[in-house]
């Protein structure tokens, strides 16, 4: 979709299109060529050219881990998170692109969400974007993007909410309660039905 910002800081949907992946989504060999075709088709339908786009990556392709940080006082948070990432990410840290977000919890306990993807997998997706004449802006993990969108639009909801995102190969469960967020990706999606 194409969005613009309103004067009050909200988003205005200016246009929306969709494109179907024709091949079996579980067939890895055909996935990237199909993504490349879909991105090109969407760019054409939306009239996008040389623009910077933001996109989200399926929960199956991304490693997500919620990590409680040890209490080290006012030490360097960046260094502490980098150390924790090396302990928790199940791939050599120099082979992945990773990022983190400090979760806002009441009290003194600090927790971060670590998100990582293999560098070559991200390069493949960015190449699909570049082949369509576009540039990559922000890349997010789809479960976290959905959680952030939900919190942005429904931040005042009391109690807990469960968001269920069923994709072709993966289903994402996103639990939101106030400022707390937890996600879990399950390797069962629409293609299995």
Secondary structure as the mmCIF struct_conf table of DSSP 4:
data_model
#
loop_
_struct_conf.conf_type_id
_struct_conf.id
_struct_conf.beg_label_comp_id
_struct_conf.beg_label_asym_id
_struct_conf.beg_label_seq_id
_struct_conf.end_label_comp_id
_struct_conf.end_label_asym_id
_struct_conf.end_label_seq_id
STRN STRN1 UNK A 2 UNK A 5
TURN_TY1_P TURN_TY1_P1 UNK A 7 UNK A 8
BEND BEND1 UNK A 9 UNK A 9
STRN STRN2 UNK A 11 UNK A 15
BEND BEND2 UNK A 23 UNK A 23
TURN_TY1_P TURN_TY1_P2 UNK A 25 UNK A 26
HELX_RH_AL_P HELX_RH_AL_P1 UNK A 28 UNK A 46
TURN_TY1_P TURN_TY1_P3 UNK A 47 UNK A 47
BEND BEND3 UNK A 50 UNK A 50
STRN STRN3 UNK A 52 UNK A 57
HELX_RH_3T_P HELX_RH_3T_P1 UNK A 59 UNK A 61
BEND BEND4 UNK A 62 UNK A 62
STRN STRN4 UNK A 63 UNK A 68
HELX_LH_PP_P HELX_LH_PP_P1 UNK A 69 UNK A 70
TURN_TY1_P TURN_TY1_P4 UNK A 73 UNK A 74
HELX_RH_AL_P HELX_RH_AL_P2 UNK A 77 UNK A 88
BEND BEND5 UNK A 90 UNK A 91
HELX_RH_3T_P HELX_RH_3T_P2 UNK A 93 UNK A 95
STRN STRN5 UNK A 96 UNK A 103
BEND BEND6 UNK A 106 UNK A 108
STRN STRN6 UNK A 111 UNK A 118
HELX_RH_AL_P HELX_RH_AL_P3 UNK A 119 UNK A 131
TURN_TY1_P TURN_TY1_P5 UNK A 132 UNK A 133
STRN STRN7 UNK A 135 UNK A 141
HELX_RH_AL_P HELX_RH_AL_P4 UNK A 142 UNK A 153
BEND BEND7 UNK A 154 UNK A 154
TURN_TY1_P TURN_TY1_P6 UNK A 155 UNK A 156
BEND BEND8 UNK A 159 UNK A 159
STRN STRN8 UNK A 160 UNK A 166
BEND BEND9 UNK A 168 UNK A 169
STRN STRN9 UNK A 171 UNK A 177
TURN_TY1_P TURN_TY1_P7 UNK A 178 UNK A 179
STRN STRN10 UNK A 180 UNK A 186
BEND BEND10 UNK A 187 UNK A 187
HELX_RH_3T_P HELX_RH_3T_P3 UNK A 190 UNK A 192
#
